[in-house]
Amino acid sequence: MPMKMVTVDFVKAEVASYDPQTEEFTFHFTLNDGAAKMFAKKMKLTAPADQGEQVFKDVRERIKKAHASSGEDFLDSVVTVRFKQEEDMVMERLAQFFVNSRDRARSMSRAKVSRFDQQNKMARFSTDFIIKGGRS
């Protein structure tokens, strides 16, 4: 079987949890490659643009691993990942989401919002990559 091509739709990014003491976020990223998939990543937001690009690369690698098959022919193990959305747009939206998450957390911290309330308010913060009724 020749190399496999997988089309991925980046659906959603959301804050799963936030620790105000360490300023560490746990993000959930929802994808669709024919089946809904979600993966989590824990990080501090220090360089949102670079981290958005890294998450994008991680997604690509995870999808490749999930669809790779071992066979006799070298091409059996080659998986090409293609995104439905423009890659630059996804990375840009991820970076902006990370900036907004970090700024929102800092704003609550400066406003002396309790840690419990910060955790709860951040856990509901998300962005969609698919616009209802069309593509993003």
The first five atom37 places (N, CA, C, CB, O) and aatype in JSON, in Angstrom:
{
  "aatype": [12, 14, 12, 11, 12, 19, 16, 19, 3, 13, 19, 11, 0, 6, 19, 0, 15, 18, 3, 14, 5, 16, 6, 6, 13, 16, 13, 8, 13, 16, 10, 2, 3, 7, 0, 0, 11, 12, 13, 0, 11, 11, 12, 11, 10, 16, 0, 14, 0, 3, 5, 7, 6, 5, 19, 13, 11, 3, 19, 1, 6, 1, 9, 11, 11, 0, 8, 0, 15, 15, 7, 6, 3, 13, 10, 3, 15, 19, 19, 16, 19, 1, 13, 11, 5, 6, 6, 3, 12, 19, 12, 6, 1, 10, 0, 5, 13, 13, 19, 2, 15, 1, 3, 1, 0, 1, 15, 12, 15, 1, 0, 11, 19, 15, 1, 13, 3, 5, 5, 2, 11, 12, 0, 1, 13, 15, 16, 3, 13, 9, 9, 11, 7, 7, 1, 15],
  "atom_mask": [
    [1, 1, 1, 1, 1],
    [1, 1, 1, 1, 1],
    [1, 1, 1, 1, 1],
    [1, 1, 1, 1, 1],
    [1, 1, 1, 1, 1],
    [1, 1, 1, 1, 1],
    [1, 1, 1, 1, 1],
    [1, 1, 1, 1, 1],
    [1, 1, 1, 1, 1],
    [1, 1, 1, 1, 1],
    [1, 1, 1, 1, 1],
    [1, 1, 1, 1, 1],
    [1, 1, 1, 1, 1],
    [1, 1, 1, 1, 1],
    [1, 1, 1, 1, 1],
    [1, 1, 1, 1, 1],
    [1, 1, 1, 1, 1],
    [1, 1, 1, 1, 1],
    [1, 1, 1, 1, 1],
    [1, 1, 1, 1, 1],
    [1, 1, 1, 1, 1],
    [1, 1, 1, 1, 1],
    [1, 1, 1, 1, 1],
    [1, 1, 1, 1, 1],
    [1, 1, 1, 1, 1],
    [1, 1, 1, 1, 1],
    [1, 1, 1, 1, 1],
    [1, 1, 1, 1, 1],
    [1, 1, 1, 1, 1],
    [1, 1, 1, 1, 1],
    [1, 1, 1, 1, 1],
    [1, 1, 1, 1, 1],
    [1, 1, 1, 1, 1],
    [1, 1, 1, 0, 1],
    [1, 1, 1, 1, 1],
    [1, 1, 1, 1, 1],
    [1, 1, 1, 1, 1],
    [1, 1, 1, 1, 1],
    [1, 1, 1, 1, 1],
    [1, 1, 1, 1, 1],
    [1, 1, 1, 1, 1],
    [1, 1, 1, 1, 1],
    [1, 1, 1, 1, 1],
    [1, 1, 1, 1, 1],
    [1, 1, 1, 1, 1],
    [1, 1, 1, 1, 1],
    [1, 1, 1, 1, 1],
    [1, 1, 1, 1, 1],
    [1, 1, 1, 1, 1],
    [1, 1, 1, 1, 1],
    [1, 1, 1, 1, 1],
    [1, 1, 1, 0, 1],
    [1, 1, 1, 1, 1],
    [1, 1, 1, 1, 1],
    [1, 1, 1, 1, 1],
    [1, 1, 1, 1, 1],
    [1, 1, 1, 1, 1],
    [1, 1, 1, 1, 1],
    [1, 1, 1, 1, 1],
    [1, 1, 1, 1, 1],
    [1, 1, 1, 1, 1],
    [1, 1, 1, 1, 1],
    [1, 1, 1, 1, 1],
    [1, 1, 1, 1, 1],
    [1, 1, 1, 1, 1],
    [1, 1, 1, 1, 1],
    [1, 1, 1, 1, 1],
    [1, 1, 1, 1, 1],
    [1, 1, 1, 1, 1],
    [1, 1, 1, 1, 1],
    [1, 1, 1, 0, 1],
    [1, 1, 1, 1, 1],
    [1, 1, 1, 1, 1],
    [1, 1, 1, 1, 1],
    [1, 1, 1, 1, 1],
    [1, 1, 1, 1, 1],
    [1, 1, 1, 1, 1],
    [1, 1, 1, 1, 1],
    [1, 1, 1, 1, 1],
    [1, 1, 1, 1, 1],
    [1, 1, 1, 1, 1],
    [1, 1, 1, 1, 1],
    [1, 1, 1, 1, 1],
    [1, 1, 1, 1, 1],
    [1, 1, 1, 1, 1],
    [1, 1, 1, 1, 1],
    [1, 1, 1, 1, 1],
    [1, 1, 1, 1, 1],
    [1, 1, 1, 1, 1],
    [1, 1, 1, 1, 1],
    [1, 1, 1, 1, 1],
    [1, 1, 1, 1, 1],
    [1, 1, 1, 1, 1],
    [1, 1, 1, 1, 1],
    [1, 1, 1, 1, 1],
    [1, 1, 1, 1, 1],
    [1, 1, 1, 1, 1],
    [1, 1, 1, 1, 1],
    [1, 1, 1, 1, 1],
    [1, 1, 1, 1, 1],
    [1, 1, 1, 1, 1],
    [1, 1, 1, 1, 1],
    [1, 1, 1, 1, 1],
    [1, 1, 1, 1, 1],
    [1, 1, 1, 1, 1],
    [1, 1, 1, 1, 1],
    [1, 1, 1, 1, 1],
    [1, 1, 1, 1, 1],
    [1, 1, 1, 1, 1],
    [1, 1, 1, 1, 1],
    [1, 1, 1, 1, 1],
    [1, 1, 1, 1, 1],
    [1, 1, 1, 1, 1],
    [1, 1, 1, 1, 1],
    [1, 1, 1, 1, 1],
    [1, 1, 1, 1, 1],
    [1, 1, 1, 1, 1],
    [1, 1, 1, 1, 1],
    [1, 1, 1, 1, 1],
    [1, 1, 1, 1, 1],
    [1, 1, 1, 1, 1],
    [1, 1, 1, 1, 1],
    [1, 1, 1, 1, 1],
    [1, 1, 1, 1, 1],
    [1, 1, 1, 1, 1],
    [1, 1, 1, 1, 1],
    [1, 1, 1, 1, 1],
    [1, 1, 1, 1, 1],
    [1, 1, 1, 1, 1],
    [1, 1, 1, 1, 1],
    [1, 1, 1, 1, 1],
    [1, 1, 1, 1, 1],
    [1, 1, 1, 0, 1],
    [1, 1, 1, 0, 1],
    [1, 1, 1, 1, 1],
    [1, 1, 1, 1, 1]
  ],
  "atom_positions": [
    [[0.85, -1.19, 0.0], [0.0, 0.0, 0.0], [0.89, 1.24, 0.0], [-0.96, 0.0, 1.22], [1.8, 1.34, 0.82]],
    [[0.63, 2.18, -0.91], [1.47, 3.38, -0.97], [1.21, 4.29, 0.23], [1.2, 4.15, -2.27], [0.37, 4.02, 1.09]],
    [[1.97, 5.39, 0.25], [1.87, 6.27, 1.42], [0.44, 6.73, 1.64], [2.78, 7.48, 1.25], [-0.37, 6.83, 0.72]],
    [[0.17, 7.01, 2.89], [-1.18, 7.35, 3.34], [-1.3, 8.87, 3.51], [-1.51, 6.62, 4.67], [-0.4, 9.51, 4.04]],
    [[-2.42, 9.43, 3.05], [-2.67, 10.86, 3.24], [-3.84, 11.01, 4.21], [-2.97, 11.57, 1.88], [-4.9, 10.41, 4.03]],
    [[-3.63, 11.83, 5.24], [-4.65, 12.05, 6.26], [-4.99, 13.53, 6.29], [-4.17, 11.56, 7.66], [-4.1, 14.38, 6.39]],
    [[-6.27, 13.84, 6.19], [-6.73, 15.23, 6.27], [-7.25, 15.48, 7.68], [-7.84, 15.53, 5.2], [-8.09, 14.73, 8.19]],
    [[-6.74, 16.54, 8.29], [-7.06, 16.85, 9.68], [-7.76, 18.2, 9.76], [-5.79, 16.85, 10.56], [-7.37, 19.17, 9.1]],
    [[-8.78, 18.25, 10.58], [-9.5, 19.48, 10.85], [-9.17, 19.88, 12.29], [-11.06, 19.3, 10.64], [-9.48, 19.14, 13.22]],
    [[-8.55, 21.04, 12.48], [-8.27, 21.54, 13.81], [-9.57, 22.17, 14.31], [-7.07, 22.58, 13.82], [-10.01, 23.19, 13.76]],
    [[-10.19, 21.58, 15.32], [-11.53, 21.97, 15.72], [-11.54, 23.01, 16.84], [-12.31, 20.75, 16.15], [-12.19, 24.04, 16.72]],
    [[-10.82, 22.74, 17.93], [-10.96, 23.59, 19.11], [-9.71, 23.52, 19.99], [-12.2, 23.19, 19.91], [-9.03, 22.5, 20.04]],
    [[-9.44, 24.63, 20.67], [-8.4, 24.68, 21.7], [-9.07, 25.26, 22.94], [-7.13, 25.53, 21.25], [-9.8, 26.24, 22.85]],
    [[-8.8, 24.65, 24.09], [-9.41, 25.15, 25.31], [-8.49, 24.97, 26.49], [-10.74, 24.46, 25.57], [-7.63, 24.09, 26.5]],
    [[-8.69, 25.82, 27.49], [-7.95, 25.69, 28.74], [-8.68, 24.64, 29.57], [-7.83, 27.07, 29.52], [-9.84, 24.82, 29.93]],
    [[-8.0, 23.54, 29.86], [-8.59, 22.49, 30.69], [-8.41, 22.82, 32.15], [-7.97, 21.11, 30.37], [-9.3, 22.59, 32.97]],
    [[-7.23, 23.38, 32.49], [-6.98, 23.8, 33.88], [-5.89, 24.86, 33.89], [-6.58, 22.59, 34.77], [-5.13, 25.0, 32.94]],
    [[-5.85, 25.58, 34.99], [-4.86, 26.64, 35.16], [-4.47, 26.67, 36.63], [-5.42, 28.03, 34.69], [-5.33, 26.65, 37.51]],
    [[-3.18, 26.73, 36.88], [-2.65, 26.82, 38.25], [-2.08, 28.22, 38.45], [-1.56, 25.72, 38.52], [-1.01, 28.53, 37.93]],
    [[-2.78, 29.08, 39.18], [-2.32, 30.45, 39.38], [-0.97, 30.55, 40.11], [-3.36, 31.22, 40.15], [-0.24, 31.52, 39.9]],
    [[-0.65, 29.58, 40.94], [0.61, 29.63, 41.66], [1.81, 29.45, 40.74], [0.64, 28.58, 42.75], [2.79, 30.17, 40.84]],
    [[1.72, 28.49, 39.84], [2.84, 28.21, 38.94], [2.65, 28.84, 37.56], [3.02, 26.7, 38.79], [3.56, 28.82, 36.74]],
    [[1.46, 29.4, 37.32], [1.08, 29.98, 36.03], [1.17, 28.94, 34.91], [1.98, 31.19, 35.7], [1.52, 29.25, 33.78]],
    [[0.86, 27.7, 35.27], [0.91, 26.61, 34.3], [-0.5, 26.28, 33.81], [1.58, 25.37, 34.91], [-1.44, 26.15, 34.6]],
    [[-0.62, 26.15, 32.5], [-1.88, 25.84, 31.86], [-1.87, 24.39, 31.39], [-2.15, 26.79, 30.67], [-0.82, 23.85, 31.04]],
    [[-3.04, 23.77, 31.38], [-3.23, 22.5, 30.68], [-4.26, 22.78, 29.6], [-3.69, 21.32, 31.66], [-5.39, 23.19, 29.88]],
    [[-3.85, 22.56, 28.36], [-4.72, 22.82, 27.22], [-5.21, 21.51, 26.64], [-3.99, 23.65, 26.15], [-4.49, 20.51, 26.66]],
    [[-6.43, 21.53, 26.12], [-6.97, 20.41, 25.35], [-7.15, 20.9, 23.92], [-8.32, 19.88, 25.96], [-7.7, 21.97, 23.68]],
    [[-6.68, 20.08, 22.99], [-6.81, 20.4, 21.57], [-7.66, 19.32, 20.93], [-5.4, 20.52, 20.88], [-7.36, 18.13, 21.04]],
    [[-8.73, 19.73, 20.26], [-9.65, 18.8, 19.61], [-9.41, 18.83, 18.1], [-11.14, 19.14, 19.96], [-9.37, 19.89, 17.49]],
    [[-9.26, 17.64, 17.53], [-8.99, 17.5, 16.11], [-9.96, 16.49, 15.52], [-7.52, 17.07, 15.85], [-10.6, 15.73, 16.25]],
    [[-10.05, 16.49, 14.2], [-10.86, 15.48, 13.54], [-10.1, 15.01, 12.3], [-12.28, 16.03, 13.17], [-9.85, 15.79, 11.38]],
    [[-9.75, 13.74, 12.28], [-9.08, 13.14, 11.13], [-9.93, 12.01, 10.56], [-7.67, 12.62, 11.51], [-9.41, 11.02, 10.05]],
    [[-11.23, 12.18, 10.66], [-12.18, 11.13, 10.31], [-12.85, 10.62, 11.58], [0.0, 0.0, 0.0], [-13.96, 10.08, 11.54]],
    [[-12.17, 10.8, 12.69], [-12.7, 10.49, 14.02], [-12.23, 11.61, 14.95], [-12.22, 9.06, 14.54], [-11.13, 12.12, 14.81]],
    [[-13.08, 11.97, 15.89], [-12.72, 13.03, 16.82], [-11.57, 12.56, 17.71], [-13.94, 13.45, 17.69], [-11.6, 11.44, 18.23]],
    [[-10.57, 13.43, 17.87], [-9.43, 13.13, 18.73], [-9.15, 14.35, 19.59], [-8.18, 12.73, 17.89], [-9.39, 15.49, 19.19]],
    [[-8.64, 14.09, 20.78], [-8.29, 15.19, 21.68], [-6.97, 14.84, 22.32], [-9.4, 15.43, 22.75], [-6.73, 13.69, 22.69]],
    [[-6.1, 15.85, 22.47], [-4.88, 15.62, 23.22], [-4.64, 16.81, 24.13], [-3.68, 15.38, 22.29], [-5.07, 17.93, 23.87]],
    [[-3.93, 16.53, 25.21], [-3.66, 17.55, 26.23], [-2.19, 17.91, 26.22], [-4.09, 17.06, 27.63], [-1.33, 17.09, 25.9]],
    [[-1.92, 19.15, 26.58], [-0.54, 19.62, 26.69], [-0.47, 20.6, 27.85], [-0.05, 20.29, 25.36], [-1.28, 21.52, 27.96]],
    [[0.51, 20.39, 28.72], [0.71, 21.24, 29.88], [1.91, 22.15, 29.61], [0.93, 20.39, 31.18], [2.96, 21.68, 29.19]],
    [[1.74, 23.46, 29.86], [2.84, 24.4, 29.62], [2.61, 25.75, 30.28], [3.03, 24.59, 28.14], [1.49, 26.14, 30.6]],
    [[3.73, 26.45, 30.47], [3.69, 27.85, 30.86], [3.75, 28.64, 29.56], [4.87, 28.24, 31.85], [4.44, 28.24, 28.62]],
    [[3.04, 29.74, 29.5], [3.02, 30.53, 28.27], [4.1, 31.61, 28.33], [1.63, 31.17, 28.04], [3.89, 32.67, 28.92]],
    [[5.23, 31.33, 27.73], [6.35, 32.27, 27.74], [6.56, 32.91, 26.37], [7.63, 31.57, 28.19], [6.9, 34.09, 26.28]],
    [[6.38, 32.14, 25.31], [6.54, 32.63, 23.94], [5.38, 32.08, 23.1], [7.93, 32.2, 23.34], [5.55, 31.09, 22.39]],
    [[4.21, 32.72, 23.18], [3.01, 32.18, 22.53], [3.15, 31.83, 21.05], [1.92, 33.16, 22.67], [2.63, 30.8, 20.62]],
    [[3.83, 32.65, 20.26], [3.96, 32.35, 18.83], [4.76, 31.07, 18.62], [4.63, 33.53, 18.09], [4.37, 30.21, 17.84]],
    [[5.89, 30.96, 19.32], [6.71, 29.75, 19.2], [5.98, 28.53, 19.74], [8.04, 29.93, 19.94], [6.08, 27.44, 19.18]],
    [[5.25, 28.71, 20.82], [4.52, 27.6, 21.42], [3.35, 27.17, 20.53], [4.01, 27.98, 22.81], [3.02, 25.98, 20.47]],
    [[2.71, 28.12, 19.84], [1.66, 27.78, 18.89], [2.2, 26.93, 17.76], [0.0, 0.0, 0.0], [1.58, 25.95, 17.34]],
    [[3.37, 27.31, 17.26], [4.02, 26.54, 16.2], [4.4, 25.15, 16.7], [5.26, 27.28, 15.69], [4.27, 24.17, 15.97]],
    [[4.89, 25.06, 17.94], [5.28, 23.77, 18.5], [4.07, 22.85, 18.69], [6.0, 23.98, 19.84], [4.16, 21.65, 18.41]],
    [[2.97, 23.4, 19.16], [1.75, 22.59, 19.31], [1.31, 22.07, 17.94], [0.6, 23.43, 19.96], [0.9, 20.92, 17.82]],
    [[1.39, 22.91, 16.94], [1.02, 22.52, 15.58], [1.89, 21.35, 15.12], [1.16, 23.71, 14.61], [1.38, 20.39, 14.54]],
    [[3.19, 21.43, 15.37], [4.12, 20.35, 15.0], [3.81, 19.08, 15.8], [5.59, 20.79, 15.24], [3.85, 17.98, 15.25]],
    [[3.49, 19.25, 17.08], [3.13, 18.09, 17.92], [1.89, 17.39, 17.37], [2.89, 18.53, 19.37], [1.82, 16.16, 17.34]],
    [[0.91, 18.17, 16.95], [-0.32, 17.61, 16.39], [0.01, 16.79, 15.16], [-1.35, 18.73, 16.05], [-0.46, 15.67, 15.0]],
    [[0.82, 17.35, 14.3], [1.22, 16.67, 13.06], [1.9, 15.33, 13.39], [2.17, 17.56, 12.23], [1.6, 14.31, 12.77]],
    [[2.81, 15.34, 14.35], [3.53, 14.12, 14.73], [2.59, 13.07, 15.35], [4.66, 14.45, 15.73], [2.7, 11.88, 15.05]],
    [[1.69, 13.52, 16.19], [0.73, 12.58, 16.82], [-0.17, 11.92, 15.78], [-0.13, 13.31, 17.86], [-0.46, 10.72, 15.86]],
    [[-0.61, 12.71, 14.8], [-1.48, 12.16, 13.75], [-0.68, 11.17, 12.9], [-2.05, 13.32, 12.85], [-1.18, 10.11, 12.54]],
    [[0.57, 11.51, 12.6], [1.41, 10.59, 11.82], [1.58, 9.26, 12.55], [2.79, 11.23, 11.53], [1.46, 8.2, 11.95]],
    [[1.87, 9.34, 13.85], [2.06, 8.12, 14.63], [0.78, 7.3, 14.71], [2.54, 8.46, 16.04], [0.82, 6.07, 14.65]],
    [[-0.35, 7.98, 14.83], [-1.63, 7.27, 14.95], [-1.99, 6.53, 13.67], [-2.73, 8.26, 15.31], [-2.67, 5.5, 13.71]],
    [[-1.54, 7.05, 12.53], [-1.92, 6.45, 11.24], [-0.82, 5.64, 10.59], [-2.35, 7.53, 10.3], [-1.03, 5.03, 9.54]],
    [[0.36, 5.62, 11.2], [1.47, 4.87, 10.61], [1.2, 3.37, 10.7], [2.8, 5.21, 11.31], [0.65, 2.88, 11.69]],
    [[1.58, 2.67, 9.67], [1.46, 1.21, 9.69], [2.82, 0.63, 9.32], [0.34, 0.72, 8.71], [3.56, 1.2, 8.52]],
    [[3.12, -0.48, 9.9], [4.4, -1.11, 9.58], [4.15, -2.17, 8.52], [5.07, -1.72, 10.84], [3.29, -3.04, 8.68]],
    [[4.9, -2.08, 7.47], [4.77, -3.04, 6.39], [6.13, -3.33, 5.8], [0.0, 0.0, 0.0], [7.15, -2.82, 6.26]],
    [[6.13, -4.14, 4.8], [7.39, -4.5, 4.16], [7.96, -3.35, 3.35], [7.2, -5.71, 3.27], [9.17, -3.17, 3.3]],
    [[7.11, -2.58, 2.73], [7.54, -1.48, 1.89], [7.72, -0.21, 2.73], [6.54, -1.24, 0.75], [6.92, 0.05, 3.63]],
    [[8.75, 0.56, 2.43], [9.03, 1.8, 3.15], [7.85, 2.77, 3.07], [10.28, 2.47, 2.58], [7.53, 3.46, 4.05]],
    [[7.2, 2.83, 1.91], [6.09, 3.76, 1.73], [4.88, 3.43, 2.6], [5.67, 3.78, 0.27], [4.01, 4.28, 2.81]],
    [[4.82, 2.2, 3.11], [3.72, 1.83, 4.0], [3.73, 2.65, 5.28], [3.8, 0.35, 4.35], [2.68, 2.91, 5.87]],
    [[4.92, 3.07, 5.71], [5.03, 3.79, 6.97], [4.98, 5.3, 6.8], [6.31, 3.4, 7.67], [4.99, 6.04, 7.79]],
    [[4.92, 5.78, 5.56], [4.9, 7.22, 5.3], [3.47, 7.73, 5.38], [5.53, 7.55, 3.92], [2.58, 7.24, 4.69]],
    [[3.26, 8.74, 6.23], [1.95, 9.35, 6.38], [2.09, 10.84, 6.1], [1.35, 9.1, 7.81], [2.91, 11.52, 6.72]],
    [[1.3, 11.35, 5.18], [1.28, 12.77, 4.87], [0.06, 13.37, 5.56], [1.25, 13.04, 3.32], [-1.06, 12.92, 5.36]],
    [[0.3, 14.4, 6.38], [-0.79, 15.05, 7.1], [-1.09, 16.38, 6.42], [-0.43, 15.27, 8.61], [-0.21, 17.21, 6.23]],
    [[-2.35, 16.56, 6.07], [-2.81, 17.79, 5.44], [-3.92, 18.36, 6.3], [-3.3, 17.55, 3.97], [-4.8, 17.63, 6.75]],
    [[-3.88, 19.66, 6.53], [-4.9, 20.32, 7.34], [-5.95, 20.97, 6.44], [-4.26, 21.38, 8.27], [-5.63, 21.52, 5.39]],
    [[-7.21, 20.88, 6.87], [-8.29, 21.5, 6.11], [-8.14, 23.01, 6.11], [-9.67, 21.1, 6.68], [-8.38, 23.67, 5.09]],
    [[-7.74, 23.56, 7.27], [-7.52, 25.0, 7.36], [-6.1, 25.32, 6.89], [-7.77, 25.5, 8.81], [-5.23, 24.44, 6.84]],
    [[-5.88, 26.58, 6.56], [-4.53, 27.01, 6.21], [-3.65, 26.9, 7.44], [-4.53, 28.47, 5.64], [-4.03, 27.34, 8.53]],
    [[-2.47, 26.33, 7.26], [-1.58, 26.08, 8.39], [-1.18, 27.37, 9.09], [-0.34, 25.34, 7.93], [-1.13, 27.42, 10.32]],
    [[-0.89, 28.42, 8.32], [-0.51, 29.7, 8.93], [-1.62, 30.26, 9.8], [-0.14, 30.71, 7.84], [-1.37, 30.83, 10.86]],
    [[-2.87, 30.1, 9.32], [-4.02, 30.59, 10.09], [-4.15, 29.83, 11.41], [-5.31, 30.45, 9.27], [-4.43, 30.44, 12.44]],
    [[-3.95, 28.51, 11.37], [-4.06, 27.72, 12.6], [-2.99, 28.14, 13.59], [-3.93, 26.2, 12.3], [-3.28, 28.36, 14.77]],
    [[-1.74, 28.28, 13.13], [-0.66, 28.68, 14.03], [-0.9, 30.08, 14.59], [0.69, 28.64, 13.3], [-0.63, 30.34, 15.76]],
    [[-1.4, 30.98, 13.74], [-1.69, 32.35, 14.18], [-2.81, 32.36, 15.23], [-2.09, 33.22, 12.97], [-2.71, 33.08, 16.23]],
    [[-3.85, 31.58, 15.0], [-4.96, 31.54, 15.97], [-4.54, 30.87, 17.26], [-6.16, 30.79, 15.37], [-4.98, 31.28, 18.34]],
    [[-3.69, 29.84, 17.18], [-3.17, 29.22, 18.4], [-2.35, 30.23, 19.19], [-2.31, 27.99, 18.05], [-2.52, 30.36, 20.41]],
    [[-1.45, 30.95, 18.51], [-0.62, 31.94, 19.18], [-1.5, 33.01, 19.83], [0.36, 32.59, 18.18], [-1.25, 33.41, 20.97]],
    [[-2.53, 33.48, 19.12], [-3.42, 34.5, 19.68], [-4.21, 33.96, 20.87], [-4.38, 35.02, 18.61], [-4.42, 34.67, 21.85]],
    [[-4.63, 32.72, 20.79], [-5.34, 32.09, 21.9], [-4.43, 32.0, 23.12], [-5.83, 30.68, 21.49], [-4.87, 32.25, 24.25]],
    [[-3.16, 31.65, 22.91], [-2.21, 31.58, 24.02], [-1.97, 32.96, 24.63], [-0.88, 30.97, 23.54], [-1.9, 33.1, 25.85]],
    [[-1.85, 33.99, 23.79], [-1.67, 35.36, 24.28], [-2.89, 35.77, 25.1], [-1.45, 36.35, 23.1], [-2.76, 36.32, 26.19]],
    [[-4.09, 35.5, 24.57], [-5.33, 35.86, 25.27], [-5.45, 35.11, 26.6], [-6.55, 35.57, 24.39], [-5.89, 35.69, 27.59]],
    [[-5.06, 33.85, 26.62], [-5.12, 33.05, 27.85], [-4.18, 33.63, 28.9], [-4.76, 31.58, 27.57], [-4.57, 33.82, 30.05]],
    [[-2.95, 33.92, 28.48], [-1.96, 34.48, 29.4], [-2.41, 35.85, 29.92], [-0.59, 34.6, 28.71], [-2.31, 36.12, 31.11]],
    [[-2.9, 36.7, 29.02], [-3.34, 38.05, 29.42], [-4.54, 37.99, 30.35], [-3.68, 38.88, 28.19], [-4.63, 38.76, 31.3]],
    [[-5.44, 37.08, 30.07], [-6.64, 36.93, 30.92], [-6.23, 36.48, 32.33], [-7.63, 35.9, 30.3], [-6.74, 36.99, 33.32]],
    [[-5.3, 35.54, 32.4], [-4.82, 35.05, 33.7], [-4.12, 36.17, 34.46], [-3.88, 33.85, 33.52], [-4.33, 36.34, 35.67]],
    [[-3.28, 36.92, 33.77], [-2.56, 38.03, 34.42], [-3.52, 39.12, 34.89], [-1.52, 38.63, 33.46], [-3.33, 39.71, 35.96]],
    [[-4.53, 39.39, 34.08], [-5.52, 40.4, 34.44], [-6.26, 40.02, 35.71], [-6.51, 40.61, 33.29], [-6.48, 40.85, 36.59]],
    [[-6.65, 38.76, 35.82], [-7.35, 38.3, 37.02], [-6.43, 38.34, 38.24], [-7.89, 36.87, 36.82], [-6.86, 38.64, 39.35]],
    [[-5.17, 38.03, 38.02], [-4.2, 38.04, 39.11], [-4.01, 39.47, 39.64], [-2.85, 37.46, 38.65], [-3.97, 39.7, 40.85]],
    [[-3.9, 40.43, 38.7], [-3.75, 41.84, 39.11], [-5.01, 42.37, 39.8], [-3.43, 42.72, 37.89], [-4.92, 43.24, 40.66]],
    [[-6.16, 41.84, 39.42], [-7.43, 42.27, 40.02], [-7.69, 41.56, 41.34], [-8.59, 42.02, 39.04], [-8.74, 41.74, 41.95]],
    [[-6.74, 40.76, 41.77], [-6.81, 40.04, 43.05], [-8.01, 39.09, 43.12], [-6.88, 41.04, 44.19], [-8.66, 38.96, 44.16]],
    [[-8.29, 38.45, 41.99], [-9.32, 37.42, 41.95], [-8.77, 36.19, 42.68], [-9.76, 37.08, 40.46], [-7.6, 35.84, 42.5]],
    [[-9.6, 35.55, 43.47], [-9.13, 34.4, 44.24], [-8.61, 33.3, 43.31], [-10.26, 33.84, 45.14], [-9.04, 33.2, 42.16]],
    [[-7.7, 32.49, 43.82], [-7.13, 31.4, 43.01], [-8.22, 30.45, 42.53], [-6.08, 30.62, 43.82], [-8.2, 30.01, 41.38]],
    [[-9.15, 30.15, 43.4], [-10.25, 29.24, 43.04], [-11.04, 29.82, 41.87], [-11.17, 28.99, 44.25], [-11.34, 29.11, 40.91]],
    [[-11.39, 31.11, 41.94], [-12.15, 31.75, 40.86], [-11.32, 31.83, 39.57], [-12.6, 33.16, 41.28], [-11.86, 31.67, 38.47]],
    [[-10.01, 32.08, 39.7], [-9.14, 32.11, 38.52], [-9.16, 30.75, 37.82], [-7.7, 32.49, 38.92], [-9.28, 30.68, 36.6]],
    [[-9.04, 29.7, 38.61], [-9.04, 28.35, 38.03], [-10.35, 28.07, 37.31], [-8.81, 27.29, 39.13], [-10.36, 27.55, 36.2]],
    [[-11.46, 28.43, 37.94], [-12.78, 28.18, 37.34], [-13.01, 29.0, 36.08], [-13.87, 28.47, 38.34], [-13.53, 28.49, 35.09]],
    [[-12.63, 30.28, 36.11], [-12.86, 31.15, 34.96], [-11.95, 30.78, 33.79], [-12.63, 32.6, 35.34], [-12.37, 30.87, 32.63]],
    [[-10.73, 30.37, 34.07], [-9.82, 29.99, 32.99], [-10.23, 28.67, 32.36], [-8.38, 29.9, 33.53], [-10.03, 28.46, 31.16]],
    [[-10.81, 27.78, 33.14], [-11.18, 26.45, 32.64], [-12.29, 26.52, 31.59], [-11.63, 25.57, 33.79], [-12.52, 25.54, 30.88]],
    [[-12.96, 27.62, 31.48], [-14.03, 27.76, 30.49], [-13.58, 28.5, 29.23], [-15.22, 28.48, 31.1], [-14.37, 28.72, 28.32]],
    [[-12.32, 28.89, 29.18], [-11.82, 29.72, 28.08], [-11.42, 28.84, 26.9], [-10.62, 30.58, 28.55], [-10.64, 27.89, 27.06]],
    [[-11.94, 29.15, 25.69], [-11.63, 28.33, 24.53], [-11.74, 29.15, 23.24], [-12.57, 27.11, 24.46], [-12.21, 30.28, 23.25]],
    [[-11.29, 28.55, 22.16], [-11.46, 29.14, 20.84], [-11.79, 28.02, 19.86], [-10.18, 29.92, 20.38], [-11.26, 26.92, 19.95]],
    [[-12.69, 28.32, 18.92], [-13.08, 27.35, 17.89], [-12.34, 27.69, 16.6], [-14.62, 27.36, 17.65], [-12.12, 28.86, 16.28]],
    [[-11.95, 26.66, 15.88], [-11.27, 26.84, 14.61], [-12.21, 26.61, 13.44], [-10.08, 25.9, 14.51], [-11.85, 26.84, 12.28]],
    [[-13.42, 26.15, 13.73], [-14.42, 25.93, 12.69], [-15.55, 26.91, 12.91], [-14.94, 24.46, 12.71], [-16.1, 27.01, 14.0]],
    [[-15.88, 27.63, 11.86], [-16.99, 28.57, 11.93], [-18.24, 27.83, 11.54], [-16.75, 29.82, 11.02], [-18.27, 27.15, 10.51]],
    [[-19.29, 27.96, 12.34], [-20.55, 27.27, 12.06], [-21.05, 27.68, 10.67], [-21.63, 27.59, 13.16], [-21.08, 28.87, 10.33]],
    [[-21.44, 26.68, 9.9], [-21.95, 26.96, 8.56], [-20.86, 27.07, 7.51], [0.0, 0.0, 0.0], [-21.14, 27.38, 6.36]],
    [[-19.61, 26.81, 7.9], [-18.53, 26.89, 6.91], [-17.2, 26.55, 7.54], [0.0, 0.0, 0.0], [-17.13, 26.07, 8.68]],
    [[-16.16, 26.8, 6.79], [-14.82, 26.52, 7.28], [-14.18, 27.79, 7.81], [-13.95, 25.91, 6.19], [-14.55, 28.89, 7.41]],
    [[-13.25, 27.61, 8.69], [-12.51, 28.74, 9.23], [-11.28, 28.98, 8.39], [-12.12, 28.51, 10.7], [-10.51, 29.9, 8.68]]
  ]
}
